[in-house]
């Protein structure tokens, strides 16, 4: 009786993924694309705008009673909470522009909160937009 051996070859891709307790686990298929993290930091003004929206949601849902509750929870003054909440007086397109300001790669932010306060003080959105374009155009 003669015995023949066949050469069988399997080709497939593998990659390693994190598993429990710092171990690695082998998985088949293409490795997932690496997550790209934007370089730079989120501008403070964008974070404050998001915070104002979050605070407004807490107030609307009744999770906090008033600005004084927000101030106590955030360990800031009521005046500071008012300054943050006044960002909600901005026209919706300006609010969106603040939320999506580009990351700051180095140095200081080109637009500061104190520059936005007088814009938010206008009750007319047309005047706000004009002031925003003037400020944003030179930054």
BELUR-V470778 format. One record per backbone hydrogen bond with DSSP energy under -1.0 kcal/mol. CO is the residue of the C=O (numbers start at 1). NH is the residue of the N-H. E is the energy in kcal/mol with one decimal. If there is no record, write none. Layout:
# BELUR-V470778
co->CO nh->NH e->E
co->CO nh->NH e->E
This chain:
# BELUR-V470778
co->13 nh->29 e->-2.7
co->15 nh->27 e->-3.2
co->17 nh->25 e->-2.8
co->20 nh->23 e->-1.8
co->23 nh->19 e->-3.0
co->25 nh->17 e->-2.9
co->27 nh->15 e->-2.7
co->41 nh->104 e->-3.0
co->43 nh->47 e->-1.9
co->44 nh->48 e->-2.5
co->45 nh->49 e->-2.1
co->46 nh->50 e->-2.2
co->47 nh->51 e->-2.2
co->48 nh->52 e->-2.4
co->49 nh->53 e->-2.0
co->50 nh->54 e->-2.3
co->51 nh->55 e->-3.0
co->52 nh->56 e->-2.4
co->53 nh->57 e->-1.9
co->54 nh->58 e->-2.1
co->55 nh->59 e->-2.3
co->56 nh->60 e->-2.7
co->57 nh->61 e->-2.3
co->58 nh->63 e->-1.9
co->58 nh->64 e->-1.1
co->66 nh->70 e->-1.8
co->67 nh->71 e->-2.7
co->68 nh->72 e->-2.4
co->69 nh->73 e->-2.6
co->70 nh->74 e->-2.4
co->71 nh->76 e->-2.0
co->77 nh->81 e->-1.8
co->78 nh->82 e->-2.4
co->79 nh->83 e->-2.3
co->80 nh->84 e->-2.3
co->81 nh->85 e->-2.9
co->82 nh->86 e->-2.0
co->84 nh->87 e->-1.5
co->85 nh->88 e->-1.9
co->86 nh->89 e->-1.7
co->87 nh->90 e->-1.3
co->91 nh->95 e->-2.3
co->92 nh->96 e->-2.4
co->93 nh->97 e->-2.0
co->94 nh->98 e->-2.3
co->95 nh->99 e->-2.3
co->96 nh->100 e->-1.8
co->98 nh->101 e->-1.3
co->104 nh->41 e->-2.2
co->113 nh->116 e->-1.3
co->113 nh->117 e->-1.6
co->116 nh->120 e->-2.2
co->117 nh->121 e->-1.2
co->119 nh->122 e->-1.1
co->124 nh->128 e->-2.1
co->125 nh->129 e->-2.8
co->126 nh->130 e->-2.0
co->127 nh->131 e->-2.5
co->128 nh->132 e->-2.9
co->129 nh->133 e->-2.6
co->130 nh->134 e->-2.1
co->131 nh->135 e->-2.5
co->132 nh->136 e->-3.7
co->133 nh->137 e->-2.2
